[in-house]
Amino acid sequence: MPRYRLVNGERIQFTAEEEAQRDVEEQTWNNGAFDRAIEDLRVKRNRLLANTDYYALSDQTLSDDMRTYRQSLRDITNGLTTVEDVNSVTWPTKPGA
């Protein structure tokens, strides 16, 4: 399917060179999909861990449930190899304080 661009309000079809360049750009974007997905997952995971860091301070007693929750968060990226894997992650439930 041909692609077009707007130049001064006029729709102009891509040249063969522009089509090839756009194909490379799209392939590069698609190749980075997993990296973007896993980075988003890590950002969320890190935020959830940070929200429970105070439970792990030396003057706090870390419950087994909280320890398990935090370990589950740290392990959440293990074995993920595709965008579909990342999108189907089941987040652990934070235990009560």
Phi and psi in radians as a Rosetta constraint file:
Dihedral C 1 N 2 CA 2 C 2 CIRCULARHARMONIC -1.201 0.35
Dihedral N 2 CA 2 C 2 N 3 CIRCULARHARMONIC 2.641 0.35
Dihedral C 2 N 3 CA 3 C 3 CIRCULARHARMONIC -1.906 0.35
Dihedral N 3 CA 3 C 3 N 4 CIRCULARHARMONIC 2.742 0.35
Dihedral C 3 N 4 CA 4 C 4 CIRCULARHARMONIC -2.326 0.35
Dihedral N 4 CA 4 C 4 N 5 CIRCULARHARMONIC 2.795 0.35
Dihedral C 4 N 5 CA 5 C 5 CIRCULARHARMONIC -2.328 0.35
Dihedral N 5 CA 5 C 5 N 6 CIRCULARHARMONIC 2.732 0.35
Dihedral C 5 N 6 CA 6 C 6 CIRCULARHARMONIC -1.725 0.35
Dihedral N 6 CA 6 C 6 N 7 CIRCULARHARMONIC 2.247 0.35
Dihedral C 6 N 7 CA 7 C 7 CIRCULARHARMONIC -2.230 0.35
Dihedral N 7 CA 7 C 7 N 8 CIRCULARHARMONIC 1.979 0.35
Dihedral C 7 N 8 CA 8 C 8 CIRCULARHARMONIC 0.890 0.35
Dihedral N 8 CA 8 C 8 N 9 CIRCULARHARMONIC 0.741 0.35
Dihedral C 8 N 9 CA 9 C 9 CIRCULARHARMONIC 1.377 0.35
Dihedral N 9 CA 9 C 9 N 10 CIRCULARHARMONIC 0.007 0.35
Dihedral C 9 N 10 CA 10 C 10 CIRCULARHARMONIC -1.813 0.35
Dihedral N 10 CA 10 C 10 N 11 CIRCULARHARMONIC 2.334 0.35
Dihedral C 10 N 11 CA 11 C 11 CIRCULARHARMONIC -1.477 0.35
Dihedral N 11 CA 11 C 11 N 12 CIRCULARHARMONIC 2.078 0.35
Dihedral C 11 N 12 CA 12 C 12 CIRCULARHARMONIC -2.138 0.35
Dihedral N 12 CA 12 C 12 N 13 CIRCULARHARMONIC 2.314 0.35
Dihedral C 12 N 13 CA 13 C 13 CIRCULARHARMONIC -1.256 0.35
Dihedral N 13 CA 13 C 13 N 14 CIRCULARHARMONIC 2.483 0.35
Dihedral C 13 N 14 CA 14 C 14 CIRCULARHARMONIC -1.052 0.35
Dihedral N 14 CA 14 C 14 N 15 CIRCULARHARMONIC 2.574 0.35
Dihedral C 14 N 15 CA 15 C 15 CIRCULARHARMONIC -1.375 0.35
Dihedral N 15 CA 15 C 15 N 16 CIRCULARHARMONIC 2.960 0.35
Dihedral C 15 N 16 CA 16 C 16 CIRCULARHARMONIC -1.044 0.35
Dihedral N 16 CA 16 C 16 N 17 CIRCULARHARMONIC -0.682 0.35
Dihedral C 16 N 17 CA 17 C 17 CIRCULARHARMONIC -1.145 0.35
Dihedral N 17 CA 17 C 17 N 18 CIRCULARHARMONIC -0.742 0.35
Dihedral C 17 N 18 CA 18 C 18 CIRCULARHARMONIC -1.144 0.35
Dihedral N 18 CA 18 C 18 N 19 CIRCULARHARMONIC -0.670 0.35
Dihedral C 18 N 19 CA 19 C 19 CIRCULARHARMONIC -1.065 0.35
Dihedral N 19 CA 19 C 19 N 20 CIRCULARHARMONIC -0.798 0.35
Dihedral C 19 N 20 CA 20 C 20 CIRCULARHARMONIC -1.104 0.35
Dihedral N 20 CA 20 C 20 N 21 CIRCULARHARMONIC -0.747 0.35
Dihedral C 20 N 21 CA 21 C 21 CIRCULARHARMONIC -1.105 0.35
Dihedral N 21 CA 21 C 21 N 22 CIRCULARHARMONIC -0.742 0.35
Dihedral C 21 N 22 CA 22 C 22 CIRCULARHARMONIC -1.149 0.35
Dihedral N 22 CA 22 C 22 N 23 CIRCULARHARMONIC -0.656 0.35
Dihedral C 22 N 23 CA 23 C 23 CIRCULARHARMONIC -1.046 0.35
Dihedral N 23 CA 23 C 23 N 24 CIRCULARHARMONIC -0.737 0.35
Dihedral C 23 N 24 CA 24 C 24 CIRCULARHARMONIC -1.115 0.35
Dihedral N 24 CA 24 C 24 N 25 CIRCULARHARMONIC -0.761 0.35
Dihedral C 24 N 25 CA 25 C 25 CIRCULARHARMONIC -1.078 0.35
Dihedral N 25 CA 25 C 25 N 26 CIRCULARHARMONIC -0.770 0.35
Dihedral C 25 N 26 CA 26 C 26 CIRCULARHARMONIC -1.154 0.35
Dihedral N 26 CA 26 C 26 N 27 CIRCULARHARMONIC -0.691 0.35
Dihedral C 26 N 27 CA 27 C 27 CIRCULARHARMONIC -1.137 0.35
Dihedral N 27 CA 27 C 27 N 28 CIRCULARHARMONIC -0.704 0.35
Dihedral C 27 N 28 CA 28 C 28 CIRCULARHARMONIC -1.086 0.35
Dihedral N 28 CA 28 C 28 N 29 CIRCULARHARMONIC -0.762 0.35
Dihedral C 28 N 29 CA 29 C 29 CIRCULARHARMONIC -1.080 0.35
Dihedral N 29 CA 29 C 29 N 30 CIRCULARHARMONIC -0.828 0.35
Dihedral C 29 N 30 CA 30 C 30 CIRCULARHARMONIC -1.115 0.35
Dihedral N 30 CA 30 C 30 N 31 CIRCULARHARMONIC -0.644 0.35
Dihedral C 30 N 31 CA 31 C 31 CIRCULARHARMONIC -1.132 0.35
Dihedral N 31 CA 31 C 31 N 32 CIRCULARHARMONIC -0.452 0.35
Dihedral C 31 N 32 CA 32 C 32 CIRCULARHARMONIC -1.600 0.35
Dihedral N 32 CA 32 C 32 N 33 CIRCULARHARMONIC 0.084 0.35
Dihedral C 32 N 33 CA 33 C 33 CIRCULARHARMONIC -1.051 0.35
Dihedral N 33 CA 33 C 33 N 34 CIRCULARHARMONIC -0.768 0.35
Dihedral C 33 N 34 CA 34 C 34 CIRCULARHARMONIC -1.115 0.35
Dihedral N 34 CA 34 C 34 N 35 CIRCULARHARMONIC -0.769 0.35
Dihedral C 34 N 35 CA 35 C 35 CIRCULARHARMONIC -1.050 0.35
Dihedral N 35 CA 35 C 35 N 36 CIRCULARHARMONIC -0.708 0.35
Dihedral C 35 N 36 CA 36 C 36 CIRCULARHARMONIC -1.177 0.35
Dihedral N 36 CA 36 C 36 N 37 CIRCULARHARMONIC -0.736 0.35
Dihedral C 36 N 37 CA 37 C 37 CIRCULARHARMONIC -1.132 0.35
Dihedral N 37 CA 37 C 37 N 38 CIRCULARHARMONIC -0.787 0.35
Dihedral C 37 N 38 CA 38 C 38 CIRCULARHARMONIC -1.200 0.35
Dihedral N 38 CA 38 C 38 N 39 CIRCULARHARMONIC -0.588 0.35
Dihedral C 38 N 39 CA 39 C 39 CIRCULARHARMONIC -1.146 0.35
Dihedral N 39 CA 39 C 39 N 40 CIRCULARHARMONIC -0.749 0.35
Dihedral C 39 N 40 CA 40 C 40 CIRCULARHARMONIC -1.064 0.35
Dihedral N 40 CA 40 C 40 N 41 CIRCULARHARMONIC -0.712 0.35
Dihedral C 40 N 41 CA 41 C 41 CIRCULARHARMONIC -1.113 0.35
Dihedral N 41 CA 41 C 41 N 42 CIRCULARHARMONIC -0.756 0.35
Dihedral C 41 N 42 CA 42 C 42 CIRCULARHARMONIC -1.128 0.35
Dihedral N 42 CA 42 C 42 N 43 CIRCULARHARMONIC -0.652 0.35
Dihedral C 42 N 43 CA 43 C 43 CIRCULARHARMONIC -1.084 0.35
Dihedral N 43 CA 43 C 43 N 44 CIRCULARHARMONIC -0.802 0.35
Dihedral C 43 N 44 CA 44 C 44 CIRCULARHARMONIC -1.124 0.35
Dihedral N 44 CA 44 C 44 N 45 CIRCULARHARMONIC -0.787 0.35
Dihedral C 44 N 45 CA 45 C 45 CIRCULARHARMONIC -1.023 0.35
Dihedral N 45 CA 45 C 45 N 46 CIRCULARHARMONIC -0.790 0.35
Dihedral C 45 N 46 CA 46 C 46 CIRCULARHARMONIC -1.119 0.35
Dihedral N 46 CA 46 C 46 N 47 CIRCULARHARMONIC -0.631 0.35
Dihedral C 46 N 47 CA 47 C 47 CIRCULARHARMONIC -1.159 0.35
Dihedral N 47 CA 47 C 47 N 48 CIRCULARHARMONIC -0.740 0.35
Dihedral C 47 N 48 CA 48 C 48 CIRCULARHARMONIC -1.129 0.35
Dihedral N 48 CA 48 C 48 N 49 CIRCULARHARMONIC -0.684 0.35
Dihedral C 48 N 49 CA 49 C 49 CIRCULARHARMONIC -1.135 0.35
Dihedral N 49 CA 49 C 49 N 50 CIRCULARHARMONIC -0.755 0.35
Dihedral C 49 N 50 CA 50 C 50 CIRCULARHARMONIC -1.075 0.35
Dihedral N 50 CA 50 C 50 N 51 CIRCULARHARMONIC -0.607 0.35
Dihedral C 50 N 51 CA 51 C 51 CIRCULARHARMONIC -1.200 0.35
Dihedral N 51 CA 51 C 51 N 52 CIRCULARHARMONIC -0.236 0.35
Dihedral C 51 N 52 CA 52 C 52 CIRCULARHARMONIC -2.052 0.35
Dihedral N 52 CA 52 C 52 N 53 CIRCULARHARMONIC 0.121 0.35
Dihedral C 52 N 53 CA 53 C 53 CIRCULARHARMONIC -1.017 0.35
Dihedral N 53 CA 53 C 53 N 54 CIRCULARHARMONIC -0.633 0.35
Dihedral C 53 N 54 CA 54 C 54 CIRCULARHARMONIC -1.118 0.35
Dihedral N 54 CA 54 C 54 N 55 CIRCULARHARMONIC -0.393 0.35
Dihedral C 54 N 55 CA 55 C 55 CIRCULARHARMONIC -1.183 0.35
Dihedral N 55 CA 55 C 55 N 56 CIRCULARHARMONIC -0.418 0.35
Dihedral C 55 N 56 CA 56 C 56 CIRCULARHARMONIC -1.680 0.35
Dihedral N 56 CA 56 C 56 N 57 CIRCULARHARMONIC 0.125 0.35
Dihedral C 56 N 57 CA 57 C 57 CIRCULARHARMONIC -1.193 0.35
Dihedral N 57 CA 57 C 57 N 58 CIRCULARHARMONIC 2.736 0.35
Dihedral C 57 N 58 CA 58 C 58 CIRCULARHARMONIC -1.110 0.35
Dihedral N 58 CA 58 C 58 N 59 CIRCULARHARMONIC -0.428 0.35
Dihedral C 58 N 59 CA 59 C 59 CIRCULARHARMONIC -1.629 0.35
Dihedral N 59 CA 59 C 59 N 60 CIRCULARHARMONIC 0.154 0.35
Dihedral C 59 N 60 CA 60 C 60 CIRCULARHARMONIC -2.001 0.35
Dihedral N 60 CA 60 C 60 N 61 CIRCULARHARMONIC 2.636 0.35
Dihedral C 60 N 61 CA 61 C 61 CIRCULARHARMONIC -1.736 0.35
Dihedral N 61 CA 61 C 61 N 62 CIRCULARHARMONIC 2.061 0.35
Dihedral C 61 N 62 CA 62 C 62 CIRCULARHARMONIC -1.493 0.35
Dihedral N 62 CA 62 C 62 N 63 CIRCULARHARMONIC 2.048 0.35
Dihedral C 62 N 63 CA 63 C 63 CIRCULARHARMONIC -1.205 0.35
Dihedral N 63 CA 63 C 63 N 64 CIRCULARHARMONIC 2.772 0.35
Dihedral C 63 N 64 CA 64 C 64 CIRCULARHARMONIC -1.078 0.35
Dihedral N 64 CA 64 C 64 N 65 CIRCULARHARMONIC -0.665 0.35
Dihedral C 64 N 65 CA 65 C 65 CIRCULARHARMONIC -1.093 0.35
Dihedral N 65 CA 65 C 65 N 66 CIRCULARHARMONIC -0.741 0.35
Dihedral C 65 N 66 CA 66 C 66 CIRCULARHARMONIC -1.219 0.35
Dihedral N 66 CA 66 C 66 N 67 CIRCULARHARMONIC -0.677 0.35
Dihedral C 66 N 67 CA 67 C 67 CIRCULARHARMONIC -1.060 0.35
Dihedral N 67 CA 67 C 67 N 68 CIRCULARHARMONIC -0.785 0.35
Dihedral C 67 N 68 CA 68 C 68 CIRCULARHARMONIC -1.111 0.35
Dihedral N 68 CA 68 C 68 N 69 CIRCULARHARMONIC -0.749 0.35
Dihedral C 68 N 69 CA 69 C 69 CIRCULARHARMONIC -1.037 0.35
Dihedral N 69 CA 69 C 69 N 70 CIRCULARHARMONIC -0.858 0.35
Dihedral C 69 N 70 CA 70 C 70 CIRCULARHARMONIC -1.132 0.35
Dihedral N 70 CA 70 C 70 N 71 CIRCULARHARMONIC -0.668 0.35
Dihedral C 70 N 71 CA 71 C 71 CIRCULARHARMONIC -1.162 0.35
Dihedral N 71 CA 71 C 71 N 72 CIRCULARHARMONIC -0.696 0.35
Dihedral C 71 N 72 CA 72 C 72 CIRCULARHARMONIC -1.063 0.35
Dihedral N 72 CA 72 C 72 N 73 CIRCULARHARMONIC -0.683 0.35
Dihedral C 72 N 73 CA 73 C 73 CIRCULARHARMONIC -1.130 0.35
Dihedral N 73 CA 73 C 73 N 74 CIRCULARHARMONIC -0.757 0.35
Dihedral C 73 N 74 CA 74 C 74 CIRCULARHARMONIC -1.128 0.35
Dihedral N 74 CA 74 C 74 N 75 CIRCULARHARMONIC -0.567 0.35
Dihedral C 74 N 75 CA 75 C 75 CIRCULARHARMONIC -1.534 0.35
Dihedral N 75 CA 75 C 75 N 76 CIRCULARHARMONIC -0.042 0.35
Dihedral C 75 N 76 CA 76 C 76 CIRCULARHARMONIC -1.089 0.35
Dihedral N 76 CA 76 C 76 N 77 CIRCULARHARMONIC -0.428 0.35
Dihedral C 76 N 77 CA 77 C 77 CIRCULARHARMONIC -1.544 0.35
Dihedral N 77 CA 77 C 77 N 78 CIRCULARHARMONIC -0.130 0.35
Dihedral C 77 N 78 CA 78 C 78 CIRCULARHARMONIC -1.091 0.35
Dihedral N 78 CA 78 C 78 N 79 CIRCULARHARMONIC 2.297 0.35
Dihedral C 78 N 79 CA 79 C 79 CIRCULARHARMONIC 1.387 0.35
Dihedral N 79 CA 79 C 79 N 80 CIRCULARHARMONIC 0.048 0.35
Dihedral C 79 N 80 CA 80 C 80 CIRCULARHARMONIC -1.457 0.35
Dihedral N 80 CA 80 C 80 N 81 CIRCULARHARMONIC 2.163 0.35
Dihedral C 80 N 81 CA 81 C 81 CIRCULARHARMONIC -2.236 0.35
Dihedral N 81 CA 81 C 81 N 82 CIRCULARHARMONIC -0.177 0.35
Dihedral C 81 N 82 CA 82 C 82 CIRCULARHARMONIC -2.335 0.35
Dihedral N 82 CA 82 C 82 N 83 CIRCULARHARMONIC 2.849 0.35
Dihedral C 82 N 83 CA 83 C 83 CIRCULARHARMONIC -1.062 0.35
Dihedral N 83 CA 83 C 83 N 84 CIRCULARHARMONIC -0.653 0.35
Dihedral C 83 N 84 CA 84 C 84 CIRCULARHARMONIC -1.094 0.35
Dihedral N 84 CA 84 C 84 N 85 CIRCULARHARMONIC -0.695 0.35
Dihedral C 84 N 85 CA 85 C 85 CIRCULARHARMONIC -1.031 0.35
Dihedral N 85 CA 85 C 85 N 86 CIRCULARHARMONIC -0.818 0.35
Dihedral C 85 N 86 CA 86 C 86 CIRCULARHARMONIC -1.102 0.35
Dihedral N 86 CA 86 C 86 N 87 CIRCULARHARMONIC -0.774 0.35
Dihedral C 86 N 87 CA 87 C 87 CIRCULARHARMONIC -1.208 0.35
Dihedral N 87 CA 87 C 87 N 88 CIRCULARHARMONIC -0.319 0.35
Dihedral C 87 N 88 CA 88 C 88 CIRCULARHARMONIC -1.795 0.35
Dihedral N 88 CA 88 C 88 N 89 CIRCULARHARMONIC 0.225 0.35
Dihedral C 88 N 89 CA 89 C 89 CIRCULARHARMONIC -1.070 0.35
Dihedral N 89 CA 89 C 89 N 90 CIRCULARHARMONIC 2.377 0.35
Dihedral C 89 N 90 CA 90 C 90 CIRCULARHARMONIC -1.790 0.35
Dihedral N 90 CA 90 C 90 N 91 CIRCULARHARMONIC 2.053 0.35
Dihedral C 90 N 91 CA 91 C 91 CIRCULARHARMONIC -1.356 0.35
Dihedral N 91 CA 91 C 91 N 92 CIRCULARHARMONIC 2.440 0.35
Dihedral C 91 N 92 CA 92 C 92 CIRCULARHARMONIC -1.200 0.35
Dihedral N 92 CA 92 C 92 N 93 CIRCULARHARMONIC 2.711 0.35
Dihedral C 92 N 93 CA 93 C 93 CIRCULARHARMONIC -1.581 0.35
Dihedral N 93 CA 93 C 93 N 94 CIRCULARHARMONIC 2.256 0.35
Dihedral C 93 N 94 CA 94 C 94 CIRCULARHARMONIC -1.199 0.35
Dihedral N 94 CA 94 C 94 N 95 CIRCULARHARMONIC 2.227 0.35
Dihedral C 94 N 95 CA 95 C 95 CIRCULARHARMONIC -1.276 0.35
Dihedral N 95 CA 95 C 95 N 96 CIRCULARHARMONIC 2.829 0.35
Dihedral C 95 N 96 CA 96 C 96 CIRCULARHARMONIC -1.137 0.35
Dihedral N 96 CA 96 C 96 N 97 CIRCULARHARMONIC 2.742 0.35
